Amino acid sequence: MAIGSAIVLFVIGAILAFGVEVDVAGLDLVVIGQILMAAGVIGGLIGLAMYASNRPGRRRETTQEVHRTADGGQVVHTEHRV
């Protein structure tokens, strides 16, 4: 969802910066558009970084098995898969 939101921010910012020719008292729509475009780029980069770190091939799985011995003790076997 972060990448989609970033694209929406960028598009709205581009429309405000380049496509709207309305003068609003006290607001500079070009600057607001540029700020939204910058926020979209930053959000997109953060979204891509999050996606890259959570790829299914990069997840680490830990499996732990506990076995009881005849005398009441425990044997724990831990396996880590990357």
mmCIF file of the N, C-alpha and C atoms, coordinates in Angstrom:
data_MODEL
# 
_entry.id   MODEL 
# 
loop_
_atom_site.group_PDB 
_atom_site.id 
_atom_site.type_symbol 
_atom_site.label_atom_id 
_atom_site.label_alt_id 
_atom_site.label_comp_id 
_atom_site.label_asym_id 
_atom_site.label_entity_id 
_atom_site.label_seq_id 
_atom_site.pdbx_PDB_ins_code 
_atom_site.Cartn_x 
_atom_site.Cartn_y 
_atom_site.Cartn_z 
_atom_site.occupancy 
_atom_site.B_iso_or_equiv 
_atom_site.pdbx_formal_charge 
_atom_site.auth_seq_id 
_atom_site.auth_comp_id 
_atom_site.auth_asym_id 
_atom_site.auth_atom_id 
_atom_site.pdbx_PDB_model_num 
ATOM 1   N N  . MET A 1 1  ? 0.815  -1.190  0.000   1.00 0.00 ? 1  MET A N  1 
ATOM 2   C CA . MET A 1 1  ? 0.000  0.000   0.000   1.00 0.00 ? 1  MET A CA 1 
ATOM 3   C C  . MET A 1 1  ? 0.857  1.252   0.000   1.00 0.00 ? 1  MET A C  1 
ATOM 4   N N  . ALA A 1 2  ? 2.038  1.185   0.531   1.00 0.00 ? 2  ALA A N  1 
ATOM 5   C CA . ALA A 1 2  ? 2.888  2.374   0.614   1.00 0.00 ? 2  ALA A CA 1 
ATOM 6   C C  . ALA A 1 2  ? 3.298  2.861   -0.775  1.00 0.00 ? 2  ALA A C  1 
ATOM 7   N N  . ILE A 1 3  ? 3.572  1.951   -1.690  1.00 0.00 ? 3  ILE A N  1 
ATOM 8   C CA . ILE A 1 3  ? 3.996  2.354   -3.023  1.00 0.00 ? 3  ILE A CA 1 
ATOM 9   C C  . ILE A 1 3  ? 2.817  2.981   -3.771  1.00 0.00 ? 3  ILE A C  1 
ATOM 10  N N  . GLY A 1 4  ? 1.629  2.420   -3.628  1.00 0.00 ? 4  GLY A N  1 
ATOM 11  C CA . GLY A 1 4  ? 0.445  2.982   -4.265  1.00 0.00 ? 4  GLY A CA 1 
ATOM 12  C C  . GLY A 1 4  ? 0.123  4.374   -3.745  1.00 0.00 ? 4  GLY A C  1 
ATOM 13  N N  . SER A 1 5  ? 0.227  4.551   -2.440  1.00 0.00 ? 5  SER A N  1 
ATOM 14  C CA . SER A 1 5  ? -0.015 5.873   -1.848  1.00 0.00 ? 5  SER A CA 1 
ATOM 15  C C  . SER A 1 5  ? 1.023  6.874   -2.323  1.00 0.00 ? 5  SER A C  1 
ATOM 16  N N  . ALA A 1 6  ? 2.248  6.444   -2.459  1.00 0.00 ? 6  ALA A N  1 
ATOM 17  C CA . ALA A 1 6  ? 3.306  7.331   -2.933  1.00 0.00 ? 6  ALA A CA 1 
ATOM 18  C C  . ALA A 1 6  ? 3.043  7.783   -4.361  1.00 0.00 ? 6  ALA A C  1 
ATOM 19  N N  . ILE A 1 7  ? 2.566  6.873   -5.191  1.00 0.00 ? 7  ILE A N  1 
ATOM 20  C CA . ILE A 1 7  ? 2.244  7.235   -6.574  1.00 0.00 ? 7  ILE A CA 1 
ATOM 21  C C  . ILE A 1 7  ? 1.101  8.244   -6.606  1.00 0.00 ? 7  ILE A C  1 
ATOM 22  N N  . VAL A 1 8  ? 0.083  8.035   -5.775  1.00 0.00 ? 8  VAL A N  1 
ATOM 23  C CA . VAL A 1 8  ? -1.043 8.973   -5.715  1.00 0.00 ? 8  VAL A CA 1 
ATOM 24  C C  . VAL A 1 8  ? -0.567 10.346  -5.270  1.00 0.00 ? 8  VAL A C  1 
ATOM 25  N N  . LEU A 1 9  ? 0.273  10.404  -4.237  1.00 0.00 ? 9  LEU A N  1 
ATOM 26  C CA . LEU A 1 9  ? 0.816  11.695  -3.794  1.00 0.00 ? 9  LEU A CA 1 
ATOM 27  C C  . LEU A 1 9  ? 1.585  12.386  -4.909  1.00 0.00 ? 9  LEU A C  1 
ATOM 28  N N  . PHE A 1 10 ? 2.404  11.635  -5.612  1.00 0.00 ? 10 PHE A N  1 
ATOM 29  C CA . PHE A 1 10 ? 3.205  12.210  -6.686  1.00 0.00 ? 10 PHE A CA 1 
ATOM 30  C C  . PHE A 1 10 ? 2.311  12.757  -7.798  1.00 0.00 ? 10 PHE A C  1 
ATOM 31  N N  . VAL A 1 11 ? 1.291  12.003  -8.172  1.00 0.00 ? 11 VAL A N  1 
ATOM 32  C CA . VAL A 1 11 ? 0.398  12.437  -9.249  1.00 0.00 ? 11 VAL A CA 1 
ATOM 33  C C  . VAL A 1 11 ? -0.381 13.685  -8.845  1.00 0.00 ? 11 VAL A C  1 
ATOM 34  N N  . ILE A 1 12 ? -0.913 13.712  -7.637  1.00 0.00 ? 12 ILE A N  1 
ATOM 35  C CA . ILE A 1 12 ? -1.637 14.900  -7.173  1.00 0.00 ? 12 ILE A CA 1 
ATOM 36  C C  . ILE A 1 12 ? -0.700 16.103  -7.130  1.00 0.00 ? 12 ILE A C  1 
ATOM 37  N N  . GLY A 1 13 ? 0.524  15.887  -6.667  1.00 0.00 ? 13 GLY A N  1 
ATOM 38  C CA . GLY A 1 13 ? 1.501  16.967  -6.642  1.00 0.00 ? 13 GLY A CA 1 
ATOM 39  C C  . GLY A 1 13 ? 1.836  17.477  -8.029  1.00 0.00 ? 13 GLY A C  1 
ATOM 40  N N  . ALA A 1 14 ? 1.980  16.571  -8.989  1.00 0.00 ? 14 ALA A N  1 
ATOM 41  C CA . ALA A 1 14 ? 2.283  16.981  -10.359 1.00 0.00 ? 14 ALA A CA 1 
ATOM 42  C C  . ALA A 1 14 ? 1.125  17.766  -10.961 1.00 0.00 ? 14 ALA A C  1 
ATOM 43  N N  . ILE A 1 15 ? -0.095 17.348  -10.668 1.00 0.00 ? 15 ILE A N  1 
ATOM 44  C CA . ILE A 1 15 ? -1.255 18.089  -11.169 1.00 0.00 ? 15 ILE A CA 1 
ATOM 45  C C  . ILE A 1 15 ? -1.275 19.499  -10.584 1.00 0.00 ? 15 ILE A C  1 
ATOM 46  N N  . LEU A 1 16 ? -1.028 19.603  -9.276  1.00 0.00 ? 16 LEU A N  1 
ATOM 47  C CA . LEU A 1 16 ? -1.009 20.931  -8.658  1.00 0.00 ? 16 LEU A CA 1 
ATOM 48  C C  . LEU A 1 16 ? 0.143  21.785  -9.178  1.00 0.00 ? 16 LEU A C  1 
ATOM 49  N N  . ALA A 1 17 ? 1.303  21.179  -9.365  1.00 0.00 ? 17 ALA A N  1 
ATOM 50  C CA . ALA A 1 17 ? 2.481  21.948  -9.763  1.00 0.00 ? 17 ALA A CA 1 
ATOM 51  C C  . ALA A 1 17 ? 2.433  22.367  -11.228 1.00 0.00 ? 17 ALA A C  1 
ATOM 52  N N  . PHE A 1 18 ? 1.927  21.512  -12.105 1.00 0.00 ? 18 PHE A N  1 
ATOM 53  C CA . PHE A 1 18 ? 2.029  21.785  -13.539 1.00 0.00 ? 18 PHE A CA 1 
ATOM 54  C C  . PHE A 1 18 ? 0.689  21.989  -14.244 1.00 0.00 ? 18 PHE A C  1 
ATOM 55  N N  . GLY A 1 19 ? -0.410 21.534  -13.647 1.00 0.00 ? 19 GLY A N  1 
ATOM 56  C CA . GLY A 1 19 ? -1.669 21.552  -14.375 1.00 0.00 ? 19 GLY A CA 1 
ATOM 57  C C  . GLY A 1 19 ? -2.704 22.549  -13.902 1.00 0.00 ? 19 GLY A C  1 
ATOM 58  N N  . VAL A 1 20 ? -2.540 23.094  -12.726 1.00 0.00 ? 20 VAL A N  1 
ATOM 59  C CA . VAL A 1 20 ? -3.546 24.010  -12.187 1.00 0.00 ? 20 VAL A CA 1 
ATOM 60  C C  . VAL A 1 20 ? -3.037 25.439  -12.339 1.00 0.00 ? 20 VAL A C  1 
ATOM 61  N N  . GLU A 1 21 ? -3.882 26.283  -12.931 1.00 0.00 ? 21 GLU A N  1 
ATOM 62  C CA . GLU A 1 21 ? -3.501 27.686  -13.129 1.00 0.00 ? 21 GLU A CA 1 
ATOM 63  C C  . GLU A 1 21 ? -4.465 28.599  -12.396 1.00 0.00 ? 21 GLU A C  1 
ATOM 64  N N  . VAL A 1 22 ? -4.712 28.320  -11.135 1.00 0.00 ? 22 VAL A N  1 
ATOM 65  C CA . VAL A 1 22 ? -5.625 29.108  -10.319 1.00 0.00 ? 22 VAL A CA 1 
ATOM 66  C C  . VAL A 1 22 ? -4.806 29.842  -9.271  1.00 0.00 ? 22 VAL A C  1 
ATOM 67  N N  . ASP A 1 23 ? -5.101 31.106  -9.064  1.00 0.00 ? 23 ASP A N  1 
ATOM 68  C CA . ASP A 1 23 ? -4.436 31.870  -8.010  1.00 0.00 ? 23 ASP A CA 1 
ATOM 69  C C  . ASP A 1 23 ? -5.296 31.837  -6.758  1.00 0.00 ? 23 ASP A C  1 
ATOM 70  N N  . VAL A 1 24 ? -4.739 31.295  -5.697  1.00 0.00 ? 24 VAL A N  1 
ATOM 71  C CA . VAL A 1 24 ? -5.432 31.233  -4.419  1.00 0.00 ? 24 VAL A CA 1 
ATOM 72  C C  . VAL A 1 24 ? -4.677 32.142  -3.463  1.00 0.00 ? 24 VAL A C  1 
ATOM 73  N N  . ALA A 1 25 ? -5.400 33.051  -2.824  1.00 0.00 ? 25 ALA A N  1 
ATOM 74  C CA . ALA A 1 25 ? -4.766 34.013  -1.919  1.00 0.00 ? 25 ALA A CA 1 
ATOM 75  C C  . ALA A 1 25 ? -4.123 33.274  -0.749  1.00 0.00 ? 25 ALA A C  1 
ATOM 76  N N  . GLY A 1 26 ? -2.844 33.506  -0.541  1.00 0.00 ? 26 GLY A N  1 
ATOM 77  C CA . GLY A 1 26 ? -2.130 32.925  0.583   1.00 0.00 ? 26 GLY A CA 1 
ATOM 78  C C  . GLY A 1 26 ? -1.578 31.532  0.328   1.00 0.00 ? 26 GLY A C  1 
ATOM 79  N N  . LEU A 1 27 ? -1.836 30.939  -0.832  1.00 0.00 ? 27 LEU A N  1 
ATOM 80  C CA . LEU A 1 27 ? -1.335 29.604  -1.142  1.00 0.00 ? 27 LEU A CA 1 
ATOM 81  C C  . LEU A 1 27 ? -0.591 29.635  -2.470  1.00 0.00 ? 27 LEU A C  1 
ATOM 82  N N  . ASP A 1 28 ? 0.528  28.971  -2.494  1.00 0.00 ? 28 ASP A N  1 
ATOM 83  C CA . ASP A 1 28 ? 1.268  28.807  -3.742  1.00 0.00 ? 28 ASP A CA 1 
ATOM 84  C C  . ASP A 1 28 ? 1.118  27.337  -4.141  1.00 0.00 ? 28 ASP A C  1 
ATOM 85  N N  . LEU A 1 29 ? 0.222  27.082  -5.077  1.00 0.00 ? 29 LEU A N  1 
ATOM 86  C CA . LEU A 1 29 ? -0.089 25.704  -5.452  1.00 0.00 ? 29 LEU A CA 1 
ATOM 87  C C  . LEU A 1 29 ? 1.090  24.990  -6.098  1.00 0.00 ? 29 LEU A C  1 
ATOM 88  N N  . VAL A 1 30 ? 1.981  25.734  -6.725  1.00 0.00 ? 30 VAL A N  1 
ATOM 89  C CA . VAL A 1 30 ? 3.169  25.103  -7.318  1.00 0.00 ? 30 VAL A CA 1 
ATOM 90  C C  . VAL A 1 30 ? 4.056  24.529  -6.225  1.00 0.00 ? 30 VAL A C  1 
ATOM 91  N N  . VAL A 1 31 ? 4.264  25.297  -5.158  1.00 0.00 ? 31 VAL A N  1 
ATOM 92  C CA . VAL A 1 31 ? 5.101  24.818  -4.043  1.00 0.00 ? 31 VAL A CA 1 
ATOM 93  C C  . VAL A 1 31 ? 4.429  23.643  -3.342  1.00 0.00 ? 31 VAL A C  1 
ATOM 94  N N  . ILE A 1 32 ? 3.127  23.728  -3.134  1.00 0.00 ? 32 ILE A N  1 
ATOM 95  C CA . ILE A 1 32 ? 2.412  22.608  -2.504  1.00 0.00 ? 32 ILE A CA 1 
ATOM 96  C C  . ILE A 1 32 ? 2.531  21.358  -3.376  1.00 0.00 ? 32 ILE A C  1 
ATOM 97  N N  . GLY A 1 33 ? 2.412  21.525  -4.689  1.00 0.00 ? 33 GLY A N  1 
ATOM 98  C CA . GLY A 1 33 ? 2.570  20.393  -5.599  1.00 0.00 ? 33 GLY A CA 1 
ATOM 99  C C  . GLY A 1 33 ? 3.957  19.787  -5.540  1.00 0.00 ? 33 GLY A C  1 
ATOM 100 N N  . GLN A 1 34 ? 4.972  20.652  -5.471  1.00 0.00 ? 34 GLN A N  1 
ATOM 101 C CA . GLN A 1 34 ? 6.343  20.141  -5.385  1.00 0.00 ? 34 GLN A CA 1 
ATOM 102 C C  . GLN A 1 34 ? 6.583  19.408  -4.074  1.00 0.00 ? 34 GLN A C  1 
ATOM 103 N N  . ILE A 1 35 ? 5.994  19.906  -2.991  1.00 0.00 ? 35 ILE A N  1 
ATOM 104 C CA . ILE A 1 35 ? 6.125  19.225  -1.695  1.00 0.00 ? 35 ILE A CA 1 
ATOM 105 C C  . ILE A 1 35 ? 5.459  17.847  -1.764  1.00 0.00 ? 35 ILE A C  1 
ATOM 106 N N  . LEU A 1 36 ? 4.272  17.780  -2.364  1.00 0.00 ? 36 LEU A N  1 
ATOM 107 C CA . LEU A 1 36 ? 3.595  16.483  -2.488  1.00 0.00 ? 36 LEU A CA 1 
ATOM 108 C C  . LEU A 1 36 ? 4.371  15.527  -3.379  1.00 0.00 ? 36 LEU A C  1 
ATOM 109 N N  . MET A 1 37 ? 4.973  16.042  -4.442  1.00 0.00 ? 37 MET A N  1 
ATOM 110 C CA . MET A 1 37 ? 5.779  15.184  -5.313  1.00 0.00 ? 37 MET A CA 1 
ATOM 111 C C  . MET A 1 37 ? 7.001  14.658  -4.557  1.00 0.00 ? 37 MET A C  1 
ATOM 112 N N  . ALA A 1 38 ? 7.646  15.504  -3.767  1.00 0.00 ? 38 ALA A N  1 
ATOM 113 C CA . ALA A 1 38 ? 8.799  15.061  -2.974  1.00 0.00 ? 38 ALA A CA 1 
ATOM 114 C C  . ALA A 1 38 ? 8.369  14.010  -1.953  1.00 0.00 ? 38 ALA A C  1 
ATOM 115 N N  . ALA A 1 39 ? 7.212  14.232  -1.316  1.00 0.00 ? 39 ALA A N  1 
ATOM 116 C CA . ALA A 1 39 ? 6.706  13.249  -0.351  1.00 0.00 ? 39 ALA A CA 1 
ATOM 117 C C  . ALA A 1 39 ? 6.397  11.926  -1.050  1.00 0.00 ? 39 ALA A C  1 
ATOM 118 N N  . GLY A 1 40 ? 5.894  11.989  -2.276  1.00 0.00 ? 40 GLY A N  1 
ATOM 119 C CA . GLY A 1 40 ? 5.628  10.766  -3.032  1.00 0.00 ? 40 GLY A CA 1 
ATOM 120 C C  . GLY A 1 40 ? 6.888  10.004  -3.359  1.00 0.00 ? 40 GLY A C  1 
ATOM 121 N N  . VAL A 1 41 ? 7.944  10.714  -3.739  1.00 0.00 ? 41 VAL A N  1 
ATOM 122 C CA . VAL A 1 41 ? 9.221  10.052  -4.049  1.00 0.00 ? 41 VAL A CA 1 
ATOM 123 C C  . VAL A 1 41 ? 9.799  9.408   -2.793  1.00 0.00 ? 41 VAL A C  1 
ATOM 124 N N  . ILE A 1 42 ? 9.798  10.153  -1.693  1.00 0.00 ? 42 ILE A N  1 
ATOM 125 C CA . ILE A 1 42 ? 10.339 9.616   -0.431  1.00 0.00 ? 42 ILE A CA 1 
ATOM 126 C C  . ILE A 1 42 ? 9.512  8.416   0.031   1.00 0.00 ? 42 ILE A C  1 
ATOM 127 N N  . GLY A 1 43 ? 8.184  8.525   -0.040  1.00 0.00 ? 43 GLY A N  1 
ATOM 128 C CA . GLY A 1 43 ? 7.319  7.405   0.347   1.00 0.00 ? 43 GLY A CA 1 
ATOM 129 C C  . GLY A 1 43 ? 7.536  6.189   -0.539  1.00 0.00 ? 43 GLY A C  1 
ATOM 130 N N  . GLY A 1 44 ? 7.762  6.424   -1.837  1.00 0.00 ? 44 GLY A N  1 
ATOM 131 C CA . GLY A 1 44 ? 8.032  5.311   -2.738  1.00 0.00 ? 44 GLY A CA 1 
ATOM 132 C C  . GLY A 1 44 ? 9.337  4.613   -2.418  1.00 0.00 ? 44 GLY A C  1 
ATOM 133 N N  . LEU A 1 45 ? 10.356 5.394   -2.107  1.00 0.00 ? 45 LEU A N  1 
ATOM 134 C CA . LEU A 1 45 ? 11.641 4.797   -1.738  1.00 0.00 ? 45 LEU A CA 1 
ATOM 135 C C  . LEU A 1 45 ? 11.536 3.994   -0.443  1.00 0.00 ? 45 LEU A C  1 
ATOM 136 N N  . ILE A 1 46 ? 10.811 4.528   0.522   1.00 0.00 ? 46 ILE A N  1 
ATOM 137 C CA . ILE A 1 46 ? 10.616 3.800   1.788   1.00 0.00 ? 46 ILE A CA 1 
ATOM 138 C C  . ILE A 1 46 ? 9.827  2.519   1.533   1.00 0.00 ? 46 ILE A C  1 
ATOM 139 N N  . GLY A 1 47 ? 8.790  2.605   0.695   1.00 0.00 ? 47 GLY A N  1 
ATOM 140 C CA . GLY A 1 47 ? 8.006  1.417   0.369   1.00 0.00 ? 47 GLY A CA 1 
ATOM 141 C C  . GLY A 1 47 ? 8.828  0.346   -0.321  1.00 0.00 ? 47 GLY A C  1 
ATOM 142 N N  . LEU A 1 48 ? 9.682  0.770   -1.259  1.00 0.00 ? 48 LEU A N  1 
ATOM 143 C CA . LEU A 1 48 ? 10.554 -0.202  -1.933  1.00 0.00 ? 48 LEU A CA 1 
ATOM 144 C C  . LEU A 1 48 ? 11.549 -0.830  -0.967  1.00 0.00 ? 48 LEU A C  1 
ATOM 145 N N  . ALA A 1 49 ? 12.082 -0.029  -0.051  1.00 0.00 ? 49 ALA A N  1 
ATOM 146 C CA . ALA A 1 49 ? 13.021 -0.565  0.945   1.00 0.00 ? 49 ALA A CA 1 
ATOM 147 C C  . ALA A 1 49 ? 12.326 -1.583  1.849   1.00 0.00 ? 49 ALA A C  1 
ATOM 148 N N  . MET A 1 50 ? 11.096 -1.280  2.246   1.00 0.00 ? 50 MET A N  1 
ATOM 149 C CA . MET A 1 50 ? 10.350 -2.219  3.085   1.00 0.00 ? 50 MET A CA 1 
ATOM 150 C C  . MET A 1 50 ? 10.046 -3.499  2.319   1.00 0.00 ? 50 MET A C  1 
ATOM 151 N N  . TYR A 1 51 ? 9.688  -3.359  1.044   1.00 0.00 ? 51 TYR A N  1 
ATOM 152 C CA . TYR A 1 51 ? 9.408  -4.538  0.235   1.00 0.00 ? 51 TYR A CA 1 
ATOM 153 C C  . TYR A 1 51 ? 10.660 -5.401  0.068   1.00 0.00 ? 51 TYR A C  1 
ATOM 154 N N  . ALA A 1 52 ? 11.788 -4.754  -0.166  1.00 0.00 ? 52 ALA A N  1 
ATOM 155 C CA . ALA A 1 52 ? 13.033 -5.495  -0.377  1.00 0.00 ? 52 ALA A CA 1 
ATOM 156 C C  . ALA A 1 52 ? 13.456 -6.250  0.886   1.00 0.00 ? 52 ALA A C  1 
ATOM 157 N N  . SER A 1 53 ? 13.199 -5.682  2.047   1.00 0.00 ? 53 SER A N  1 
ATOM 158 C CA . SER A 1 53 ? 13.623 -6.346  3.279   1.00 0.00 ? 53 SER A CA 1 
ATOM 159 C C  . SER A 1 53 ? 12.661 -7.453  3.704   1.00 0.00 ? 53 SER A C  1 
ATOM 160 N N  . ASN A 1 54 ? 11.440 -7.453  3.168   1.00 0.00 ? 54 ASN A N  1 
ATOM 161 C CA . ASN A 1 54 ? 10.447 -8.459  3.563   1.00 0.00 ? 54 ASN A CA 1 
ATOM 162 C C  . ASN A 1 54 ? 10.119 -9.440  2.455   1.00 0.00 ? 54 ASN A C  1 
ATOM 163 N N  . ARG A 1 55 ? 10.990 -9.552  1.469   1.00 0.00 ? 55 ARG A N  1 
ATOM 164 C CA . ARG A 1 55 ? 10.743 -10.513 0.394   1.00 0.00 ? 55 ARG A CA 1 
ATOM 165 C C  . ARG A 1 55 ? 10.638 -11.913 0.976   1.00 0.00 ? 55 ARG A C  1 
ATOM 166 N N  . PRO A 1 56 ? 9.781  -12.741 0.395   1.00 0.00 ? 56 PRO A N  1 
ATOM 167 C CA . PRO A 1 56 ? 9.635  -14.103 0.925   1.00 0.00 ? 56 PRO A CA 1 
ATOM 168 C C  . PRO A 1 56 ? 10.938 -14.896 0.957   1.00 0.00 ? 56 PRO A C  1 
ATOM 169 N N  . GLY A 1 57 ? 11.835 -14.680 0.048   1.00 0.00 ? 57 GLY A N  1 
ATOM 170 C CA . GLY A 1 57 ? 13.090 -15.419 0.032   1.00 0.00 ? 57 GLY A CA 1 
ATOM 171 C C  . GLY A 1 57 ? 14.070 -14.971 1.102   1.00 0.00 ? 57 GLY A C  1 
ATOM 172 N N  . ARG A 1 58 ? 13.808 -13.835 1.741   1.00 0.00 ? 58 ARG A N  1 
ATOM 173 C CA . ARG A 1 58 ? 14.736 -13.311 2.729   1.00 0.00 ? 58 ARG A CA 1 
ATOM 174 C C  . ARG A 1 58 ? 14.241 -13.495 4.159   1.00 0.00 ? 58 ARG A C  1 
ATOM 175 N N  . ARG A 1 59 ? 13.109 -14.119 4.314   1.00 0.00 ? 59 ARG A N  1 
ATOM 176 C CA . ARG A 1 59 ? 12.587 -14.318 5.660   1.00 0.00 ? 59 ARG A CA 1 
ATOM 177 C C  . ARG A 1 59 ? 13.346 -15.436 6.360   1.00 0.00 ? 59 ARG A C  1 
ATOM 178 N N  . ARG A 1 60 ? 13.460 -15.319 7.651   1.00 0.00 ? 60 ARG A N  1 
ATOM 179 C CA . ARG A 1 60 ? 14.152 -16.325 8.432   1.00 0.00 ? 60 ARG A CA 1 
ATOM 180 C C  . ARG A 1 60 ? 13.120 -17.091 9.249   1.00 0.00 ? 60 ARG A C  1 
ATOM 181 N N  . GLU A 1 61 ? 13.137 -18.379 9.119   1.00 0.00 ? 61 GLU A N  1 
ATOM 182 C CA . GLU A 1 61 ? 12.207 -19.218 9.849   1.00 0.00 ? 61 GLU A CA 1 
ATOM 183 C C  . GLU A 1 61 ? 12.955 -19.968 10.944  1.00 0.00 ? 61 GLU A C  1 
ATOM 184 N N  . THR A 1 62 ? 12.330 -20.047 12.093  1.00 0.00 ? 62 THR A N  1 
ATOM 185 C CA . THR A 1 62 ? 12.904 -20.791 13.209  1.00 0.00 ? 62 THR A CA 1 
ATOM 186 C C  . THR A 1 62 ? 11.912 -21.871 13.618  1.00 0.00 ? 62 THR A C  1 
ATOM 187 N N  . THR A 1 63 ? 12.376 -23.091 13.670  1.00 0.00 ? 63 THR A N  1 
ATOM 188 C CA . THR A 1 63 ? 11.552 -24.215 14.102  1.00 0.00 ? 63 THR A CA 1 
ATOM 189 C C  . THR A 1 63 ? 12.177 -24.798 15.359  1.00 0.00 ? 63 THR A C  1 
ATOM 190 N N  . GLN A 1 64 ? 11.328 -25.024 16.332  1.00 0.00 ? 64 GLN A N  1 
ATOM 191 C CA . GLN A 1 64 ? 11.845 -25.560 17.586  1.00 0.00 ? 64 GLN A CA 1 
ATOM 192 C C  . GLN A 1 64 ? 11.026 -26.791 17.962  1.00 0.00 ? 64 GLN A C  1 
ATOM 193 N N  . GLU A 1 65 ? 11.731 -27.889 18.225  1.00 0.00 ? 65 GLU A N  1 
ATOM 194 C CA . GLU A 1 65 ? 11.087 -29.133 18.638  1.00 0.00 ? 65 GLU A CA 1 
ATOM 195 C C  . GLU A 1 65 ? 11.569 -29.487 20.034  1.00 0.00 ? 65 GLU A C  1 
ATOM 196 N N  . VAL A 1 66 ? 10.624 -29.841 20.888  1.00 0.00 ? 66 VAL A N  1 
ATOM 197 C CA . VAL A 1 66 ? 10.956 -30.247 22.261  1.00 0.00 ? 66 VAL A CA 1 
ATOM 198 C C  . VAL A 1 66 ? 10.582 -31.715 22.407  1.00 0.00 ? 66 VAL A C  1 
ATOM 199 N N  . HIS A 1 67 ? 11.545 -32.517 22.822  1.00 0.00 ? 67 HIS A N  1 
ATOM 200 C CA . HIS A 1 67 ? 11.328 -33.959 23.022  1.00 0.00 ? 67 HIS A CA 1 
ATOM 201 C C  . HIS A 1 67 ? 11.563 -34.283 24.493  1.00 0.00 ? 67 HIS A C  1 
ATOM 202 N N  . ARG A 1 68 ? 10.727 -35.122 25.026  1.00 0.00 ? 68 ARG A N  1 
ATOM 203 C CA . ARG A 1 68 ? 10.883 -35.578 26.413  1.00 0.00 ? 68 ARG A CA 1 
ATOM 204 C C  . ARG A 1 68 ? 11.686 -36.883 26.430  1.00 0.00 ? 68 ARG A C  1 
ATOM 205 N N  . THR A 1 69 ? 12.587 -36.953 27.335  1.00 0.00 ? 69 THR A N  1 
ATOM 206 C CA . THR A 1 69 ? 13.365 -38.184 27.488  1.00 0.00 ? 69 THR A CA 1 
ATOM 207 C C  . THR A 1 69 ? 12.663 -39.108 28.476  1.00 0.00 ? 69 THR A C  1 
ATOM 208 N N  . ALA A 1 70 ? 13.122 -40.320 28.557  1.00 0.00 ? 70 ALA A N  1 
ATOM 209 C CA . ALA A 1 70 ? 12.498 -41.309 29.440  1.00 0.00 ? 70 ALA A CA 1 
ATOM 210 C C  . ALA A 1 70 ? 12.613 -40.918 30.908  1.00 0.00 ? 70 ALA A C  1 
ATOM 211 N N  . ASP A 1 71 ? 13.687 -40.205 31.267  1.00 0.00 ? 71 ASP A N  1 
ATOM 212 C CA . ASP A 1 71 ? 13.861 -39.827 32.677  1.00 0.00 ? 71 ASP A CA 1 
ATOM 213 C C  . ASP A 1 71 ? 13.214 -38.483 33.006  1.00 0.00 ? 71 ASP A C  1 
ATOM 214 N N  . GLY A 1 72 ? 12.375 -37.924 32.108  1.00 0.00 ? 72 GLY A N  1 
ATOM 215 C CA . GLY A 1 72 ? 11.648 -36.683 32.394  1.00 0.00 ? 72 GLY A CA 1 
ATOM 216 C C  . GLY A 1 72 ? 12.364 -35.421 31.940  1.00 0.00 ? 72 GLY A C  1 
ATOM 217 N N  . GLY A 1 73 ? 13.516 -35.530 31.345  1.00 0.00 ? 73 GLY A N  1 
ATOM 218 C CA . GLY A 1 73 ? 14.240 -34.358 30.861  1.00 0.00 ? 73 GLY A CA 1 
ATOM 219 C C  . GLY A 1 73 ? 13.735 -33.901 29.498  1.00 0.00 ? 73 GLY A C  1 
ATOM 220 N N  . GLN A 1 74 ? 14.296 -32.824 29.040  1.00 0.00 ? 74 GLN A N  1 
ATOM 221 C CA . GLN A 1 74 ? 13.902 -32.284 27.747  1.00 0.00 ? 74 GLN A CA 1 
ATOM 222 C C  . GLN A 1 74 ? 15.100 -32.176 26.819  1.00 0.00 ? 74 GLN A C  1 
ATOM 223 N N  . VAL A 1 75 ? 14.865 -32.448 25.560  1.00 0.00 ? 75 VAL A N  1 
ATOM 224 C CA . VAL A 1 75 ? 15.853 -32.216 24.527  1.00 0.00 ? 75 VAL A CA 1 
ATOM 225 C C  . VAL A 1 75 ? 15.219 -31.224 23.550  1.00 0.00 ? 75 VAL A C  1 
ATOM 226 N N  . VAL A 1 76 ? 15.875 -30.090 23.372  1.00 0.00 ? 76 VAL A N  1 
ATOM 227 C CA . VAL A 1 76 ? 15.340 -29.055 22.490  1.00 0.00 ? 76 VAL A CA 1 
ATOM 228 C C  . VAL A 1 76 ? 16.185 -29.001 21.229  1.00 0.00 ? 76 VAL A C  1 
ATOM 229 N N  . HIS A 1 77 ? 15.518 -29.096 20.098  1.00 0.00 ? 77 HIS A N  1 
ATOM 230 C CA . HIS A 1 77 ? 16.195 -29.016 18.805  1.00 0.00 ? 77 HIS A CA 1 
ATOM 231 C C  . HIS A 1 77 ? 15.680 -27.761 18.112  1.00 0.00 ? 77 HIS A C  1 
ATOM 232 N N  . THR A 1 78 ? 16.585 -26.837 17.811  1.00 0.00 ? 78 THR A N  1 
ATOM 233 C CA . THR A 1 78 ? 16.222 -25.587 17.132  1.00 0.00 ? 78 THR A CA 1 
ATOM 234 C C  . THR A 1 78 ? 16.875 -25.551 15.766  1.00 0.00 ? 78 THR A C  1 
ATOM 235 N N  . GLU A 1 79 ? 16.076 -25.202 14.747  1.00 0.00 ? 79 GLU A N  1 
ATOM 236 C CA . GLU A 1 79 ? 16.578 -25.135 13.386  1.00 0.00 ? 79 GLU A CA 1 
ATOM 237 C C  . GLU A 1 79 ? 16.246 -23.761 12.807  1.00 0.00 ? 79 GLU A C  1 
ATOM 238 N N  . HIS A 1 80 ? 17.264 -23.112 12.251  1.00 0.00 ? 80 HIS A N  1 
ATOM 239 C CA . HIS A 1 80 ? 17.084 -21.798 11.627  1.00 0.00 ? 80 HIS A CA 1 
ATOM 240 C C  . HIS A 1 80 ? 17.241 -21.956 10.124  1.00 0.00 ? 80 HIS A C  1 
ATOM 241 N N  . ARG A 1 81 ? 16.253 -21.448 9.378   1.00 0.00 ? 81 ARG A N  1 
ATOM 242 C CA . ARG A 1 81 ? 16.328 -21.456 7.922   1.00 0.00 ? 81 ARG A CA 1 
ATOM 243 C C  . ARG A 1 81 ? 16.244 -20.032 7.427   1.00 0.00 ? 81 ARG A C  1 
ATOM 244 N N  . VAL A 1 82 ? 17.138 -19.712 6.511   1.00 0.00 ? 82 VAL A N  1 
ATOM 245 C CA . VAL A 1 82 ? 17.134 -18.362 5.950   1.00 0.00 ? 82 VAL A CA 1 
ATOM 246 C C  . VAL A 1 82 ? 16.505 -18.402 4.577   1.00 0.00 ? 82 VAL A C  1 
# 
